[in-house]
Amino acid sequence: MKLDPNLAQSIVDKMMASVPYNINMMNEKGYIIASGNKERINTLHIGAIDTIQSGKTKPMAESFGKFGQPGVNIPVEFNGETIGVIGITGDPEKVTPLASLLKISTELLISQINNTKLENQRKESLNHFLYQWTSTDNILNNEELKMRAQALKIDLTIKRYAVIIETKSLVKLQLNPTDFTFSKTTEQQLIITKNKSDLLRYLKFCQDNHLKIGISNQTINLKEAVKQAQDTINVSNELELTDVYYFKQISFLNHVLESNLHSNRTLSVFKGFLKTNSGLELLETLDAYFKHNGNVTETSQALKVHRNTTNYRLNNISEYFGLNLHDITDVLQLYVNYLYFKKYQHEHK
């Protein structure tokens, strides 16, 4: 650790605004790096050399001309080593107490700056590791990442949840100190947590603040977990689902959408419905029909139409697609294609 000339000069300037003495700060070699007398900067200070060698406070009763004036020199220490010297010009008996206070203040400031630097380095290292952790398959087989995890005191064998929240900042959310978080994008924050209690607290926060959230299954494979959390949000948005937060709620739907089982012909019919009012009416009916698990009575109540009207529309739908809504295979075929259509709508808004 070395004294920074800019920091040293800043300290000197602030102290000299309050005391009527000239202050010098010397580096570990005894050269003045900050002073109330700018002409002395980069010159050698004889008293500082003696102080550095002895590690003790040294009063100077005589003048050494440009190499030092009467006053006191006191060592600045960091981690048990002398990294510089503070010198105050004047009667040693009067300026020694001031030098002691300045020494304490300087050492505390240097320690704080160093701690901040180390913390920033740790955060940078942690963020880099988190990115790799969430991007690597079979991390337990990666010796380099295992060593980095050990250095960061992270147990890779613990099952964790990946939580993605659609927000620019999590400053209002009280995170567990043992959790990890970083910005996945400018609009999404990723949290890695191992505790179900914290998970539920994060979920409630999102519900209370109307924030979109995706929660993975609990696993040691964080790359897969992040994908699950993201898929939860994506599917929820694409299919306009409500009260969906966990991957387990959409895992089947996600698998269907990823399986590419749709029919281009059927998708074209759905797209055609968008062009007419009667078509939009059929889409609304089919949407309610699926949401109410094929229950015609509940579908009619949701649409606020007579049951006969609902059946009439469903018959029209059957004719358009050449499918029988009383046949489970045909219903499944129509449902799968409807999911793809909803995704298509979302992507082309």
Sequence and secondary structure as in RCSB ss.txt:
>XXXX:A:sequence
MKLDPNLAQSIVDKMMASVPYNINMMNEKGYIIASGNKERINTLHIGAIDTIQSGKTKPMAESFGKFGQPGVNIP
VEFNGETIGVIGITGDPEKVTPLASLLKISTELLISQINNTKLENQRKESLNHFLYQWTSTDNILNNEELKMRAQ
ALKIDLTIKRYAVIIETKSLVKLQLNPTDFTFSKTTEQQLIITKNKSDLLRYLKFCQDNHLKIGISNQTINLKEA
VKQAQDTINVSNELELTDVYYFKQISFLNHVLESNLHSNRTLSVFKGFLKTNSGLELLETLDAYFKHNGNVTETS
QALKVHRNTTNYRLNNISEYFGLNLHDITDVLQLYVNYLYFKKYQHEHK
>XXXX:A:secstr
    HHHHHHHHHHHHTTSSS EEEE TTSBEEEESSGGGTTSB HHHHHHHHH S EEE S  GGG  SEEEEE
EEETTEEEEEEEEES HHHHHHHHHHHHHHHHHHHHHHHHHHHHHHHHHHHHHHHHHHTT SSGGG HHHHHHHH
HTT  TTS BEEEEEESS  TTS   TTSEEEEEETTEEEEEE  HHHHHHHHHHHHHTT  EEE   BS HHHH
HHHHHHHHHHHHHTT SS  BHHHHHHHHHHHHTT   HHHHHHHHHHTTSHHHHHHHHHHHHHHHTTT HHHHH
HHHTS HHHHHHHHHHHHHHHT  TTSHHHHHHHHHHHHHHHHHHHHT 
